[in-house]
Structure formats: C-alpha cells, structure tokens
Amino acid sequence: MKKIVLMIMFLLISVALFACSQGGSVGETEEETEEGTEEETEETTEAETEEKPELVLGLTNWTSTVPPTEIVKAILEEMGYPIEVEEANIGAIYAAQAEGDIDIYMDSWYPQQTQYLEEYSDSIEQLEPIYEDANAGMVVPEYMEDINDVEDLVGNESMVNNEVIAIEDGDPAMDELQELIDAYDLDLELVNSSEGAMISAAKASTDQEEPILLYGWRPHSMFNELGLKILTNEEHPEYFSGSSVHPLVYKDVEERVPEVYEFLEELTISIPDMEEMIIKIDGGEDPEEVAQEWIDDNRDRLDEMINNNQ
C-alpha cells in the first residue's frame, strides 16, 4: 500500500515539475517573440517615418504644362515625396531652376528653348522626351481655305490686320516667329500677349468667321475647339520644323533622388492623351482629377516603371 502511495506521489511531483518547466519555456518564448515583434515594429516605423526631400515643380501658365505637371506631382506624392509647385513665366522658371530653387520642370520645348538650355547648361539637365513631333508655328482658322502655307500670306497681310497675335515676349519661340516673319518679308507686326488673351481673340474672330493669324502649338485644345490649322512652311523649313518636349531637372536630382530621376527619364505621354486632358481641363474639369484619371488608365505601366527604379 505504501509503495502505491509513494508511486502516486512521485507521478504527481513529476507532472508538476514538467508543467512548470513547460510554463517557463512558454513564457520565455512569448517574451522573446514580444521583443522580436517590438524590434520589427521599431524598424518598420523608422522606415515609414524616414523623410524624403521636398521637391519643387515649376509651372508655366501654358495649357500644355498643366497635365504632365499634375501627373508627376501625384505620382511623386504616391512615392512619398512632399511636393511644392512654383508658378512663373518661362524665363523665371529657367533662372530659378539654375539656382536650384526648382527641381523639375515638365514642359521644355526643344529646339525652341535652346537659348535657355545653353545659358544654364551647367546647372540644368534635359531628360528624354515626354513626347515628340509636337508642331508649332503660324495658325489660322480652317475656313481661311486659301491660306495654307506661310507663303500664302505674302500680299495678303491686310486680311489679318497686318498682325500676328502671339504669347508673351519672353518665350524663345517668339524670336523664331519674328525670324519667320522676316524670312518671308511679311508686313506683319508681332503682337505679344498672354496665352489666354490670344485664345480669347481667336475665339472672338472664329465666332464671326473673321480672318485672324496667331501663334499656335500642339498639343493644345485650340485646334479642336476653334477649328484651327498650322500653316506649312515649305520655303523656310528651318523654322518650326517640329519639336520634342522634355522634363528638365536640376543638376543634383540624379544623385539626390535617383528613383525620381529614372522615373522621369522613362515617362512618356502621347500627344492625343495630352490634347484630351487639355480639353477636359479647359472645359472646367479639375486638373488633379484629370491627371489621376490618366494615371489610373496607365497604372500597370507606371507601377512597373516605379518598381523597377526603387
């Protein structure tokens, strides 16, 4: 009987000791797991709160500048970059970028803006084109059926009140436009104004189907909305022979934010897409929403570009 009691007591003690040892083991495992989780959380928090540098985008008031600027702004914000947008005329944009006050500008026309690129070549880098084959030059309404080439204006300058209405004087394209007038010895005065004032004048004339001559470029909504055409230029094709449009970056962007640099190098937007966005924005739609719609439509391609550069 005593042997049975002793055996039972031995078994009970063994079970108790086993339970205690297991409890200690489990406690240690939970503590270690908790410590590991805390370390991982701290690492994740540090990664998430690591601040990326603020980037400044330059913006001119041209309609062609708005869509690519809004697209890049939205994407860079997705990538975690604080973004500021500075609006100015084209000369001020280049000067500010040369000083490092603007990091990115999305609407540099080549060769029209070559003089700025050469002047600030030590501080600014031109990246691969966003789109090519952008056309520009003298523009008239389609109902001016007898005026199709710049040569057709010779002797008919009075038809358009001896003036060509254009954008602000600071744009390098205005120098090229004046050279084109001189090359054909046209009796035309170059009237500089804002893009908005130029389009308003064009609308007033086209509403009455009156002749008008202005400066124009594609992509732009004016061609669809006002029924305009760019004049050919067969005698002097060295002027307005086609353009490419590029992002510009300050010289330290590649080193400071390489993923942004690579993304901008790969970004392309078709001219039809550009004109569609411009028309929507001119029609009153919110530029950010229009840009986001384009981003959503091109999400797979954009995500692949972003992931490849991170």
SVG drawing of the C-alpha trace seen along z (x, -y; Angstrom):
<svg xmlns="http://www.w3.org/2000/svg" viewBox="-20 -96 48 98">
<polyline fill="none" stroke="black" stroke-width="0.4" points="0.0,0.0 2.8,-2.3 4.5,-1.6 1.4,-2.5 1.1,-5.8 4.8,-6.6 4.4,-5.9 1.3,-8.2 3.2,-11.0 6.2,-10.5 4.0,-10.8 2.2,-13.9 5.5,-15.6 6.9,-14.7 3.8,-16.1 4.1,-19.3 7.7,-19.7 7.0,-19.1 4.3,-21.6 6.5,-24.2 9.3,-23.6 6.9,-23.9 5.4,-27.1 8.8,-28.6 9.6,-27.7 6.4,-29.1 7.0,-32.3 10.4,-32.7 9.2,-32.1 6.4,-34.7 8.9,-37.2 11.3,-36.6 8.6,-36.8 7.3,-40.1 10.8,-41.5 11.3,-40.4 8.0,-42.0 8.9,-45.3 12.2,-45.4 10.5,-44.7 7.8,-47.4 10.5,-49.9 12.4,-49.1 9.1,-49.4 8.3,-52.7 11.7,-54.1 11.4,-53.1 7.9,-54.6 8.9,-57.9 12.1,-58.4 11.6,-61.7 12.1,-62.1 13.2,-65.5 10.7,-68.1 10.7,-68.6 9.7,-71.8 8.0,-71.6 8.0,-74.6 4.7,-75.5 4.1,-78.0 0.6,-79.1 0.6,-77.3 -2.1,-74.6 0.5,-72.1 2.4,-72.4 -0.5,-71.5 -1.2,-67.8 2.4,-66.5 3.0,-68.6 -0.2,-67.3 0.7,-63.7 4.2,-63.9 3.0,-65.7 0.5,-62.9 3.0,-60.1 5.8,-61.6 3.4,-62.1 2.5,-58.5 6.2,-57.7 6.4,-59.6 7.8,-63.0 6.4,-66.3 5.7,-68.5 5.6,-72.2 4.6,-73.9 6.0,-77.3 4.3,-79.2 6.2,-81.7 6.9,-82.7 9.3,-80.6 12.4,-82.8 11.9,-82.9 11.4,-79.1 14.8,-78.5 16.6,-81.1 15.1,-79.6 16.0,-76.1 19.6,-77.1 19.8,-78.3 18.4,-75.0 15.1,-76.7 13.1,-74.5 13.9,-70.8 11.8,-69.7 10.1,-71.4 7.9,-69.3 7.4,-71.4 10.8,-72.2 10.4,-72.6 13.4,-71.8 14.7,-73.4 12.6,-76.5 14.1,-76.9 17.7,-76.1 18.9,-79.5 17.9,-78.8 19.4,-75.3 22.7,-76.7 22.7,-79.5 22.1,-77.3 23.8,-74.1 26.0,-73.9 23.0,-73.6 20.2,-72.0 19.8,-68.6 17.3,-67.9 15.9,-64.3 14.4,-62.0 11.3,-63.5 7.9,-63.1 6.5,-63.3 7.9,-64.1 6.6,-65.5 5.0,-68.5 4.2,-71.1 4.1,-74.8 4.0,-77.9 1.6,-80.4 -2.1,-79.4 -5.3,-80.4 -8.9,-79.2 -9.7,-76.3 -12.3,-78.5 -9.4,-80.5 -9.2,-78.0 -6.8,-79.9 -4.2,-80.3 -2.4,-77.0 1.3,-77.9 3.1,-80.9 3.9,-81.9 0.2,-82.4 0.2,-85.4 2.6,-87.4 0.5,-90.3 -2.5,-89.3 -1.3,-90.7 -4.1,-93.2 -6.6,-90.4 -5.4,-89.7 -5.0,-93.4 -1.2,-93.2 -0.6,-91.4 0.1,-88.0 -1.2,-87.6 1.1,-85.5 2.1,-84.8 4.5,-86.6 7.6,-88.2 9.9,-86.2 9.3,-82.9 12.1,-82.0 9.6,-80.8 8.8,-84.5 12.3,-85.1 11.8,-82.3 8.4,-83.6 9.9,-87.1 12.6,-85.4 10.0,-83.6 8.2,-86.9 11.5,-88.5 12.4,-85.5 9.2,-85.9 9.4,-89.7 5.9,-89.8 4.3,-93.1 3.2,-91.8 3.5,-93.1 4.1,-90.6 1.6,-91.3 2.6,-89.7 0.1,-88.9 -0.8,-86.0 -2.0,-82.6 -5.4,-83.4 -5.7,-86.7 -4.5,-85.2 -7.2,-82.4 -9.9,-84.9 -9.0,-87.0 -9.1,-83.8 -12.5,-82.8 -13.9,-86.3 -12.8,-86.1 -13.8,-82.5 -17.2,-83.1 -17.7,-85.6 -15.7,-83.6 -13.3,-86.5 -9.7,-86.1 -7.1,-86.0 -3.4,-85.0 -1.9,-83.8 0.8,-81.6 -0.1,-78.1 1.3,-74.7 0.2,-71.2 -0.8,-69.7 -3.5,-72.3 -7.3,-72.4 -7.5,-75.4 -7.4,-73.1 -10.5,-71.1 -12.4,-73.8 -11.8,-76.7 -11.2,-74.8 -7.6,-76.0 -4.8,-74.7 -1.0,-75.2 0.4,-76.7 3.0,-74.7 6.4,-76.3 7.8,-74.9 10.2,-77.8 11.9,-78.1 11.5,-74.7 14.3,-75.6 11.7,-77.4 9.2,-75.4 10.2,-72.1 8.9,-70.1 9.6,-69.9 10.2,-67.5 9.1,-68.2 11.3,-67.2 11.4,-67.2 14.2,-69.4 15.9,-68.6 18.3,-70.5 21.8,-69.0 21.7,-67.2 18.4,-65.4 20.0,-62.2 22.2,-61.8 19.8,-63.1 16.6,-61.2 17.8,-58.6 14.4,-56.9 12.7,-60.1 15.3,-60.8 14.9,-57.4 11.1,-57.7 11.2,-61.0 13.6,-59.5 11.1,-56.9 7.8,-58.8 6.0,-59.3 2.6,-60.8 1.1,-60.7 0.0,-63.9 -3.6,-62.6 -3.7,-61.9 -2.2,-65.4 -4.8,-67.1 -7.6,-65.1 -6.5,-66.2 -6.1,-69.8 -9.6,-69.8 -11.1,-68.4 -9.2,-71.0 -10.2,-73.8 -13.8,-72.6 -13.7,-73.1 -12.7,-69.7 -10.3,-69.7 -6.7,-69.3 -5.8,-66.9 -8.8,-64.7 -7.9,-64.7 -4.3,-63.7 -5.5,-61.0 -7.8,-59.5 -4.8,-59.3 -2.7,-57.7 -5.4,-55.1 -5.7,-54.3 -1.9,-53.7 -1.4,-52.2 0.2,-49.0 2.9,-50.7 3.5,-53.4 3.8,-50.9 6.3,-48.8 8.4,-51.9 8.3,-52.9 9.0,-49.4 12.0,-48.9 13.6,-52.2 13.2,-51.6"/>
</svg>
